[in-house]
Amino acid sequence: MNPAIARPLILWFYGAAFSDWIVFFMFQSVLVRTRNIKWHRFFGWFGATLGAAMVLLGTATAIVMGCFDTYRHHLSGAELFLVIPFFDMTAFGTFFALAVVWRKKPELHRRLIFIATCALLDAPFARFDFIFNHSLLVLSPDPVIGLGVVRDLLVNRSIHRIYLVALPTLIVLQGLVTLIWRSEASWWVRIAHAILA
């Protein structure tokens, strides 16, 4: 059944870019696993471009969908919710940028790319009503990142310092973002309203 109001076109572009990123992430992982480092680095520049585009496209999509939900669907709470995709894009962009900067340090690079990719998982997890209704969507990437921690413990018998810094920082920031969203912080409502106006 088709929705009564057609979704904005940008949503399909972002969905395609997200899917491309996941495929690219797996492709690059296979290249590393098969020791095709030269090709991994060659295609890495495509990934750098795609990652940068993801931040811009994700932010634009959040704004367009916020306007769509507010002014076309007349849904309440779209302004408040804007903090969630903004945080996701900030988290992804930060870890992605650090991964590019430290691309010649494989132990840092691969974990940062993994964490950045996990930061994009809020949107798919938000499709589960229980996760959304209990304000757990911002925390939903953490168990997946935890798999990286478990892998380190099993293979290296220690947790890499990137996880020791990134995961607690993410959890604290996720808590703050959830608080802003669910407490309906008036200062954020004013900012979001100005963005969506």
C-alpha positions, 0 to 999 in steps of 0.5 A, spaced: 500 500 500 502 506 498 503 512 503 497 517 502 503 523 501 509 521 497 515 521 501 520 526 499 525 524 493 531 525 498 529 520 502 530 515 497 537 518 495 539 517 502 537 510 503 541 508 497 547 512 499 546 508 506 546 501 502 552 503 498 556 505 504 554 498 508 556 494 501 562 499 501 564 497 508 564 490 507 567 490 500 573 494 503 573 489 509 574 483 504 580 487 501 583 487 507 582 480 509 584 478 502 591 482 503 589 486 497 591 493 501 593 496 495 586 496 492 583 497 499 587 504 499 585 505 492 578 505 493 579 508 500 578 515 496 571 513 493 569 511 501 572 518 503 568 521 498 562 517 500 562 518 507 563 526 506 557 525 502 553 521 507 554 527 512 551 532 508 546 528 505 544 525 512 543 532 515 539 535 509 535 529 509 533 530 517 531 537 515 527 535 509 523 530 513 523 534 519 519 539 515 515 534 511 513 531 518 511 537 521 508 541 515 505 535 511 503 530 516 502 535 521 506 530 526 508 533 533 515 532 536 518 532 529 522 538 531 524 535 538 526 529 534 531 533 529 536 532 535 537 525 534 539 525 526 543 531 527 547 527 533 548 521 528 551 525 523 555 528 528 558 522 531 558 518 524 562 524 521 567 525 527 569 518 527 569 517 519 574 524 519 578 521 524 579 514 520 581 518 514 586 522 518 589 516 521 588 511 515 595 509 515 594 506 522 590 500 521 589 498 528 586 505 529 583 506 522 579 500 522 576 500 529 574 508 527 570 506 521 567 500 524 564 505 530 562 510 524 558 505 521 555 503 527 553 510 529 548 510 523 544 504 526 539 508 529 535 509 523 534 502 522 533 500 529 528 506 530 523 501 526 522 497 532 517 500 536 519 497 543 526 501 541 523 507 539 518 508 544 523 506 550 528 511 548 533 506 546 534 508 539 540 512 540 543 507 544 542 501 539 549 502 536 552 500 542 551 493 543 554 492 535 560 496 537 560 491 543 562 486 538 568 489 536 570 490 544 569 482 544 573 481 538 579 484 541 578 481 547 578 474 544 583 475 539 588 480 542 586 479 550 585 486 551 581 492 549 583 497 544 584 504 547 579 507 541 573 503 544 575 505 551 575 512 549 569 512 544 564 507 547 564 511 554 564 518 550 558 515 546 554 513 551 554 519 555 553 524 549 547 519 547 544 520 554 544 527 553 541 527 546 536 523 549 535 527 555 534 533 550 529 529 546 525 526 551 525 532 556 522 537 550 528 542 552 525 549 550 532 551 547 532 546 543 525 547 540 527 554 538 533 552 535 529 546 531 524 551 529 528 556 526 532 550 522 525 547 520 521 554 519 
